[in-house]
Amino acid sequence: MIEMSDYNRGARAYWWTTTVVGALAICWSIAGLLRLNKNQLLAAGALGMIVYMAGLFPIRVPSTQVSITPNDIFIFLTALWLGTAAATLIASMDAFVASWRTSRRWTSRIGGPALMSIAMFLSATLFESSLSWLKNYQLLTTASLLAALLLFSVVHFFLNSSLLVALQSLKKRTRPLPLWWSNYSWTSLIFIASASAAGLIYLAIIHTGISSLLAAGPLVAIVFATCHLYFKQSDERTKTTEHISRIHLATVEALATAIDAKDEITHDHVFRVQVYACGLARHFGLTDLEIEALKAGALLHDVGKIAVPDYILNKPGKLTAAEFEKMKIHTVVGAQILERVNFPYPVVPIVRHHHERWDGRGYPDGLKAEQIPLTARILTVADCFDAVRENRQYRKGMSREEACQFLTDNGATQFDPSVVQAFLTNLPAYEQEIALHKADHQPLLTPTTQAGLSESALRAVPAAGLAHTATETPDYVKHIHAAHSEVAALYEMAQTFSASLDVRDVVTLTVNRIERMIPFTTCALYLRQQDDSAVVAYAFGQSAEKLRGRSLAAGHGIAGWVVINGRPMSNTDPMLDLDEFLGSNEIGYRTAAVFPLSKGDETIGALALYSSELESYSSDHLRLLESVSRLASTALQHAMLHEQNKSNAQTDTLTGLPNARALYARFDQQLGEAKEQGATLAVLCFNIAGLRAVNESFGYQAGDVMLAVVAGRLRQSVGNRGMLSRIAGDEFVCLLNEHTRDQAIELGELAQDQISSFRHEVRSGQHAQVGLSFGVAEFPTDGESIDELLNVAALATRQNRTSLIAAQALPQAPLPALSQTAKSGPLALVK
């Protein structure tokens, strides 16, 4: 059975077709050979033996897969002397010997001779026809013979190379012309030179006899021996250059790996990206230099991150606008660094543009679509696919299916859709290549690796002898290393905390650092509530989902006691806390360590570690946890204060509703979404009628209470359909995303009925009542900015203001209906 697992449907059809046609050409040639006389058969046998012997000693051209022999000279000579049939058989035999020597696959051993027989049969037949035409018209001269022979060699070259390239392009799904140009175009000189040599030998035989062949043999041998010596020396120089280049690249790789370690990049990630990128490059028919550029780009594209602070690279959460601007410079810095290296392939454009987006919203230059170099588009897809699948401290890696869907969803926006499609189509083949590499993977050299040393070198000792050392690292060395590691980790935490004001970021970073230094099964962060209970605000590790959001009553459990007393408790039964949350100890928790999170005399929460592996936490563990909890306390309090101030800055203190600042911020966000999706956006303005009369009759404090009560009822009316905010005095605005004008009017009428139908007791036995008017504006019909829409809605509110209800003081009886004349009348008080 012929192995063709790497042949697609088109390649298989092509192989079988050419094999059958080649077999027919060989059969025809055998029949033609039998028609030769005895002397011609002996000559054919001699030429065939010469071709066979010469084929055993090929000369490989350095840096290529091509080998040359003097066989083409004798094959052309056979066509001149014995005709098409003999030349086709000898050429097929030469191809079979070469295929047998270089490949173990029968697709090559059969397909190679078949392709050669087709090319030789067609070209030799054309040559014979041209000679017959020259003889018929009495134009056959030495010059015309050599010209026909030259045409023969050119036709044979094009047929032979084109048939080979067609098969390879079908297998690799690449464009045939670049493949032919890079691998075969230069070999035309060999065919032309061989044909010329064959013509000269043929003319010599005609004029001086067969003895001239004996003189030509050594001459050809000397020429090819000289070529062999030249190519051998050239190959040695090429290998030396490649060795130096590998050393340089290994040095660069070591430096790049050290830099990438800041951003948790692994060697396996780089290798996988190289496989993906090079596979895509071959799919799109890129040159060898561009493929080498992608290999280097996969390794070096983030070298500019040396200019980005560590706390930004490893921040556990979203970057701020200022931090993102700092992150953006790594593309420009990386390109500037590599410009000084003078790579022999275009790696700089890859490094500079690998964060550009297909829709033009990338950086640093905002290039769009085809403006982005294809190599950069390829690396973007390859790098992103592998990066999103790796776990990072601030997120969990995606599955293979999720990552594929991510590429599909972002095709034509972030990524080149044609690159995404090609990548997903060929992904199984790339993964197979990666799996084969892992199966044969050799361990990387480390500072302790002794690879390459001989036995005598391993036994060598310094002249002063060796110091007497224990088999294990001395305890004092361990303590020194541990101390340095602790200081480095705590310093890194302090540096990172100083740059983050987000509560979630602070908590996530704290837990990540603890995980590196102190073992735990579950980590919980409790926050103190107003009733002194302790709520699990954040949980990590096993059973985290069961703990998150649960609370301990004041003083209950270990954490409850720590929160109340502000003192740590450690190495006690963890189920004192967890029994209320889990019910049973299925995980097998064995010990706990809980430290207060406090600032001064105030305890804001507790940090708890529960372990199922340790019998107890050591003194070193507890000392480290105490240091971490102190740092986290300060950072957490600052972050909570920042969030409180941020919330206060966008909240109306009287009603608890968002204020005008929050309204403008939300409007900008919803306006962008409405424009992008082509959706509507309605603005609903409310105005309270009669609030001034309440202030004048009962005082401003009563008016504020009435305003807060009305705001609460409006909030109930609006519900989750939009954002309700108080912008000034007795004016409220509601943003309704994806609501039409009619839907907004319906909501306004509902709110109007609810406000107008209730009375509020401002004093014992006295009630006040207010009314509500509203107006509606719709984006984009009435305007495209918040100010334009507010003006239209406010004007509609004034036109729609049909009732102004004065506060009235009545006994416990329903208020009479108000008439139009009541709008301007004085406030009536009835006891």
N, C-alpha and C positions, 0 to 999 in steps of 0.2 A: 504494500500500500504506500503510495507516495504522500509524504508529509507536506501539507499545504495549509497549515493552521494560520499562518500569517498572511495568506493570500485572501483578499476580498473577492467578491463575485466577479468584478471586472477583470482583476488580475488573473483569476483562474481561467476565465473564458479566453483571455489573450494567450495564456501559456498553452492551453490545449490546442488552440487554433494554430499557433506558430509551430508547435511540436508536430502536429499532423502534416502541415505544409512542408516542414523541414524533412520529415521522414520520406515524403513523396519525392523531394529533391534528391535525397540520398539514394533512394531506389533507382531513380532515373539515371543518376551518375554511375551506379554500379553496372546498370545495363549498358551504358555508354562506354564504360571502361573495358567491358568484355569484347567490344568491337575493335580494340586496338591490336596491332600486331605484336609479335614477341618482343622486338627491340623496344617498342614503346612501353610495353608492360614492365620490362626490366628498368627502363628509365623512370617510370612512375614509382616502382618499388624503391629505387635508389633515392629519389627525391623525398619519398615518404619517410625513409629511414633517416635521412639528414634532418628533416623537420622534427621527427620524434626525438632524436638525440639532442638537437638544439633546444627543444622545449623543456628538457630536463634541467637546464641551467638558465632560468630567466633572470633578467636584471630588473629589480624593483626600483621604480622612480620614487625618490624620497618624498614624504608627506602626501603620497597618493596611494590608491589601491591598484595602480596600474603597473604591470610588468611588461617589459619589451624583450623580444628575442629576434634573431635574424630570420625567423621562419617566414615572415611576410615576403622576403626577397625570393625565397624558393617557391612559395605559393604562386606569386606573380609569374615566376619563371615557368612553373608548371602550366599555367594558363597560356603563356606564349608558345610553349613547346608542344604540349599535349592536349590542350583544349579545356573546355568547360567541365566535362565530367571528372577528369583526373584532378583538376584544381579544386572542385567542390568536395571530393572525397578527402583529399589531403588537408584542406582547411577545416573540415568537420573533425578529422582525426586530431588535429592540433588543438581545436577547441575542447574536445573531450579530454585529452591529456591534461590540459590546463585546468579544467573544471574538476577533474579527479584529484589533482594535486592540491587545489585550494579549497575545496568544499566537500563535505560529507553528505550533502543533501542531493537526492536524486532529481529534484527539480532543477538544480544547477547542472548536474552531470548530463541530464537529457536535454534541458532547455537551451544550454549554451551551444552545443553542437547544432541543434535545430536552427537557432537564429543565425549562426555562422553559415550554415548550408544555404539558407534562403538568400542571405546577402551575397555570397560568392556566386551562387547560381545566376542570380539576376544580373549582377555586375559583369561576370565573365561572359554571359550570353550577349549582353550589350557590346562588350569588347569584341567578341567574335563577329558580330553583325557589322561593327564599324570597320573591321579589317576586311571583311568580304566586300563591303561597299567600296573601300579604297582600291581593292584589287580589280573590281569590275570596271571602275573608272580610271584604272591605271594611275592612281595617285599615291600608291604605297611607296613611300621613301623612308629613309632613316628618320627624317624629321617628323613625317606624318605618323610613323610607327610609335615614336616616343610620345607624340602628342596624344595618340589614342590610348597609350599605356598610362599616361598621366590622367586622362579622363577616367580610365578604368579604376585607378587608385582612389580618385576623389569620389566616384559613385559608390565604390565598395565601402569607403570610410563612412559616408553619410548613411548608407543602408545599415551597416553593422551597428554604428553608434545609435542611430534612431530607433532601431528595434530594441536595443538594450534599454535605452532611456524610457521608451514607452512602457515597458514592463515595470521598471522601477518607479515611475511616476504614478502608475496605477496602484502599486502596492503601498506607496507612501502618501498617496493622495496629494501630490505636490504638482506644481506647474513643470512641464517637461523642459521648456527652453532654458530656464536658469540652471537646471540640473545638467543638461547637456553642455552648456557653456562652461560651467565650473569644473566638470569632470572629464570631458571628452574632446572639447574643441581643439585643444593643443596637440592631441595625438594625430591630427591630420598630417602634421609634418612627418611623422614616422611612416605613414602609409605612402606619402609622396616620395620620400627618400628611398623607401624599399622598392617602389615601382621603378624609379630611375636606375637604381642599382641592378634590378632584374633586367631592365632594357639593355644596359651596357654589357652585362654578362651574356645575354642572348645574342647581341651583335658580335661580341667577341667569339662566341661559339660558331656562328655562321661564317665568319671570315677566317678564323684560325683553327677551328675544330674543337673537339671535346676537351682537348688538353687545356684550353683556356679556363675551363671550370676548375681544374686543379690549381691554377694560379689565383683564381678569384676567391677560392675557399679561405686560404690563409689571410688574404686581405680583409675579407669580411670578419674573420675571427679577430684580427688585430683591432679593427674598428670597434667591435663590440666589447673586446677586452678593455680597451681604453675607456669606453663609456662606463663599463662596470667599475673601473677604478675611480673614475670621476664621481659617479653616483655614490660609491661607498664612502669616499671622503666627504662628499656633500651631506650624506646621511649622518655621518659622525658629527659634522659641524652643526647640523640641525638638531641632533639629539643633545649636544652640549648647550645650544641656545635654549632649547625647550627645558632642559634641566635648570638652567639659571632662571628662566622665566617661572618655573614651578616654585623655585626657592623664593623668588620675589613675591609671587602670588601667595605662597604660604605665609610669608611675613605679613603681607597686607591682611590676609585672612585672620591671623592671630590678633592683629590690632583691631580689626573690625569686630571680631568676636568679643574682645574685651569691652569695646564700646557698646555692642549690642546687649551685653550682659546687664547694662544699666536698665534696659527696657525688657528684661526677661526673654530675650530672643535666644533660641536654642540652635545647636548645630543641625539637628534633624530638620528643624523648620527651614533653614537655609537650603539644605539638600533637596527637600521636597519642592520648594519654590523653584529651584534650578531645574528639576525634572519637568515640572509643569510648564515653565517658561520656554525651555528648549524644545519641548514637544510641540507647543503652539507655534514656535518659530519655524520649525520644520513643516508644520501644517500649512503655514502661510508662505512657504518658499523663501524664507529669508536667507541671506548669505551666511557663510561660515563666520565672517567677522561679526555680523550682527548676533549670531548665536553665542559667540564668545563674549560679546558685550552683555548679553542677558545673563550669562553665568556670573560675570563679575558684578553686574547690577543687582542680582539677587543677594549677593554677599554684601555689597557696599552701599546699597541705596539709602540706608539710614545712618551712614557714617557721620552726617552732619549733626546727629543728636548729641554729639560731644559738646555742642554749644547750648544745649537745653538743660536746665537744672533738673536734678534727680527727682525733686518733689513733684515736678510737673509730669515727668515720664511715668512715675509710678503712683500718681494720684488716684485714690480709690473713688472715682466719681467723675461727673462731668467737669470739664475745664471751664474756667471763666473766660470772658472775652479777651482779657489781657493775657491770660495763660495760653490761650489758643494762638494769639498773635506771636507769642514767644515760640510756640511749637512750630509754627509755619516756617521759621527761618532755617530749619534743619535741611530743607531741600536746597536752598540757595547756598548755605554753608558747605553742604556735601559736594555740590557741583564745583564750588570754588576750590575746595581741597583737591578734588580729583583732576581738575584742569592742570594742576602743576605736575601730575604724574606722567602726562603724555602717553596715555594708553594707545596701543595700535588699533583699537576698535572703539566705536562710538558709545562709550559707557556714560559720559557726562550728561547727554540729553535724557537718558533713562533716570538718572539720579535726580535731575532737576524737575522732571515733569511727572514723576510717578504718583503724585497726588492731584494731578489735573482730573477733571471730570468731563464726561462726554457732553453734558449739558452746559459746560462753560463756567460752572460755579466752583471750580477747584482752585488750587493755588500751586505755585506762586504767580503765574502769569495769566491765569484765567483763560487758557486755551480751550478750544471747543472742537469736538468731533475730529475730523481728519487733520486739524492743526496739530493735534497731539501726536508725537512720534509713535509709530506702531509698536516699537519695542517697549515704550513706556506704557502703552495701553495693555500690552500682554502682561507685563510685570504687575500692573495694578490688579488685574484679575487673579493672577496666580498667588500673589502675596496676600491679598485680602481673603481669598478662600481658605488658605491655610491658617492665617492669623485668627479668624473668627472661630476656628475649631479648637484653638488652644485655650486652656483655662488661664485666666489672669486673676490677680488679687481683687480686681474690682468687678469681675463678671465671670460667669460660667461659660465654657466653650460650647459652641453649637454642635449638633450632630451632623453627620454627612448630608442627610436629607435637608436639614434646616439650612446648612450652608449653601447647598445647591439652589434651594428656593430663594435664599437671600440674593444670590447672583441673578437669578431670573427676574425677581421683583425689581432690581435696580438696573437691569439692562436698559439702555437708551437714556438713562439719567446719570448714573455714576459711572457705568462701564460701557465699553463698546459692545453693542449687542452681537455683532458677528464674532467677536473674540469669546464672549460668554457662550454662544452656541457651540463654537468649535471646542471650547474647553469641556463643556458638559458631555459632548459627543465622545470625546477621546479620553475622558477621565478614567474609565476602567483600565485602559492600556497604561496610563501613567501610574495608576496605583499598582499595577502588576510589576512595573519596572522598579518602583520603590520597594515592594515586597521582596523582589529578587535581590536588591541591594542589601536589605536588612539580613537576609538569610546568609549572605556572604560578607557581612560587615566585620571589619577589623577594628579593634579598639583604638581610640585616638590616643596619641601620645600625651602624657601628663608630665608634670615636673618630677614625678617619681618613677617614670618609666625608664627601664634600662635596656630598651630595644636597641639592637645594633652593636652591643658590646660583646667581645669574644670572651671565652672562658678565662683566659689569662687576664684580661682587663677586669673581669669581675673579681678575680682573686687579688688584684693589685691593692697595696696599702701605701699610705703616705710614708715618707722617710722618717717622720717622727713617731710613727706607730699610730694605732687607733686608741681612742679613749675608751675606758670601760663604761659601757652604757647598759642599762636594763633593757630587757626585751620589750617592755611597755614604756610609753611616754611617762616620764616622772610626773608626780602629782603637782609639783610646783610649776612645771611647764603648762599643765592643763589649767591650773588656776590663773596663770598669766594670760593664756589664750582666752579663757572664759571672761576674764576681766576686760580685756580689750574688746571682745565681742559684745559684752554688755554695754560698755561705754559707747561703742559705735552704734549699736541699735538704739539706745536711748537718745543719743545725739541726733540720729536720723529722725526719730519720732518728734523730737522738739522742733527740728527744722521744718518738718512737714506740717506739724500742727500750726506753726506760725503763719503758714500760707493758706490755711483752710478755715473757713467760717461756716461750713456746712455740717450740721449735726451728724447726718448719716456718714459723711466722709470721715469725720473724727472717730466715730464708733468702728467703722469698717477697718480703718487704719490701725486702731488700737488692737483689735482682735487679730489682724494679720501679723502684727509684730509679736503679740503674745504667743501665737501659734508657732513662731520660729524659735522661741526661747523656753516656753513652758508647755508641757503636754496637757491636753484636756480632751474630754469626750464631748462635753457640751459647755458652751459659754453663754451666759445671760447677762444683760445689762438692765438693771432695774432703775426706774425713775420714781422719785418721791412725788406723791400726789398731795392735794390740799388736805385730805383727810388722813394724811400720814401713811396711807397704804403704799405698797411698792408694786408697780406694774412692770412686767417684762416688756420693755419697749423694743429691744433687739435681742435676737437669739441666734446662735450659730452652732453647727455641729449636729449630732444626733438628737432627735426629738425636738428640733428647733421649732417646727411648725406647731407642735403641741404646747410649747411654752409661750410662744409669742402672743402678747395681748392679755395673758392671764395675770392675776394680781394676788398678792398676799396682804392680808389685813394688817393693820398697824401692830408691829411687834411680833407678828407670827413668823415662825420659821427662822432660818439663819439670816436670810437677806432682810426680813422684816426687822429683826433685832439689830442688825448692823445699821440699817437706815435710821432707826430711832436713836441709837446710842452713839453712832459715829465712830465705832471701833471695829477692827477686823475680827473675824472668827475663821479658824482654819482647822483642817483635819478632824472633822466631825461628820456625823451621818448626813449625807447629802439628801436623803429622803425626807428630812425635816422640811426641806423646801419642795422637793419634787413629788412627794406623795400627793399633794393637793392637785398637781397638774397631771401626773401620769397614772396614779392609782396603784401601780405595782412596779417593782424594780426589775423589769425584764432585761434591761441592758446590763445590769449588774454594777451600778454605781457604788464606789467604795469610799471615796473621800471627797471633800469639798474645801474650797478656799474662797472666802468672800471678803472683799475690801471696800470700805466706804469711798464714795466719790464726794469730796467735800471741798469747800473753799472757806477757809477760816473756820468759824464755828457752825456754818450752815452745811448740812448734808443734803445733797441733791439726788443721790441715788447710791447704787452699789454695783460693783463688778464681781461676778461670781463665776468660778470655774468648778465644774463637776467632772470627776475622772472615774472611769471604770477599770483603768489599767494600773494606776498607782495605789499602793497601800496608804501612802500619805505624801503630802508635798514637803520637800526638803526645805531647810532654812534658806538655801540659795533661791529656790523657787519663790518663797514668800517674800524675800528681800526684793527680788526683781518685780514681783507683782505689786509690791508697795510703791516702788518707783514709778511703774507704769501707771498705777491708779492716780498718783499725784499729778503726773503730766496730763493724763486724760481728764482729770477733774477740772484743771484750769482751762484746757482746750474746750471741753464740753460746755463749761459755763459761758465762755466767750461766744461759742457758737450758738447756744440757746439765747443769750442776750442779743446777739446779732439778729437771729430770726425773730425774736420778740419785737425789736426795734423796727425791723423790716415790715413786720405785720402791722405794728402800730402806725407806721408811716402811710399805710394804705388802708387803714380802717377808721371809720367814723366812730369816735369814742361814745357818742350818745346812743346811737342805734346799733352799733356793732356791725353795720353794713360796710362794704367797701366804699372808699371815698372817691373823689374825682380823679386822683392820681391813679388809683387802681382801675377806674373806668377807662381812662385813656390808654393804659397799658394793655388791658384786655381787648379794647377795640382794635388796636394795631394788630394784635395777634389774630383776632377773628376776621378782620378786614383782609389780611393776607390769605387766610384760608378760603374766604369767600371768593376772592379774585382767582385763586388757583383752581378752585373747583367749579367756578361759575355759579355759585349759590347766592341766595338772597340773605340780607341781614337787616333786621328791623330794629328801630330805636323807639321805645315806648316811654314817654315822659309823663310823670304824675305830678300834680300840684294839689296840696291840701288846702281846702277852702274852709275858712272859719277859725284857723289856728290863732290868728291875731286877736280875735275876740276872746278866746280862752285865756291868752296871756293877759289881756287888759282886765278881765273879770276875776280871774283866780290867781294871777301871778305867773311869772315865767317858769317857776319850778313845776307848777301844774302843767304848763304848756309843754315843758320838756318831757314830762311823763306821758302826756297825750301823744306827743310826736313819736316816742319810743314804742308805745302800744300800736299806733298806726303802722309804723315800720314793721313790727312783728306780723301784723295781719297781712300787709302787702307781701312779706316774705312767704307766708303760707299760700297766698293766691298765686304767686309766681312759681313757687316750687322749684323743681330742677329744670324748668324750661328756659331759663336764662339767668343772667347775672343782674341782680338788683343792687343799686348803689344810691347813696345820698350825696348830692353834689353841692347843695347849699340850702340853708333855711328849711323851707317846707317843700323843696323840690327833690324828686327822686327820678332816676333814669334806669330803665331796664334794657339790656342788650339781649336780643332774641336771635340766635343764630339759626339759619335755615327756616325762618318764619316769614310768611307773606304779610302784606298789610292787613288783609282780612283777619288772619289769625291773631295779629297783634291787637286789632280793634276788639275782637272777641274777648281776649284776655283783659284788656282795659275795662270793658264793660263789666266783666265779672268782678274785678277788683273794686270798681266804682260801687257796685251793689253791696258788696260786703262792708266797705267802709261807711257808706251812708246808712246802713241798717243797724249799726251798733252804737250804744251809749257807754260812756266811761264815767264812773263815779269819781269825781274829783274831790268832793268832800262828803261828809256823812249826809245822806239824803239829797245830795245835789249831783246832777249829771251833766256832762257836756257831750255835744255831738258835732262832728265835722263832716264836710263833704269832700268829694274827690273829683277832679277833672283830669283829663288825659289827652295827649296828642301823639300821633304816630308819624314817623318818617321811615322811608325804605331805601336801602342801598341796592342798586346804584341810581334808582329813579330820581330821588330827591337830593342826591349829593354823594360825594365820594370821600369826604373827610368827616371826622367826628363833629367839628364845629358846624359844618353845613347841615348835617343831619339834626343836630341839637337845635339849631335856629328854626328849621322847618317844624320840628316836633313841638317846640315851645310856642310858635305861632299857632299851631293847631290846638294846643292846650288852651290858649287864651280864647280862641274862637269857640271851643267846646265847653267853656266854663259856664255852666248853666245854673249852678247852685252855690250859694255862699251861706253856709249854715252857721249861725251864731250859737255859741254855747248857751245853754239854757239851764236854769236850775228849777227843777220840778220835783214834786213828791214822787213816790214810787208808782208812777203812772206813765203810760206811753206818751211820747211827745206828739203834739199835733203836727200835721203836715205843714211845711213852710211854703209860703207863697212868694212870688217874685218881689213883692214889696218888702219882704224881710231882708233883702240883700243889703240895703243901706240903713236899716233900722237899728236902734240901740240894742244892746244886749239886755234881755229881760231876765231878771232873777226872781224866782218864786220859791218861797220857803214853805 
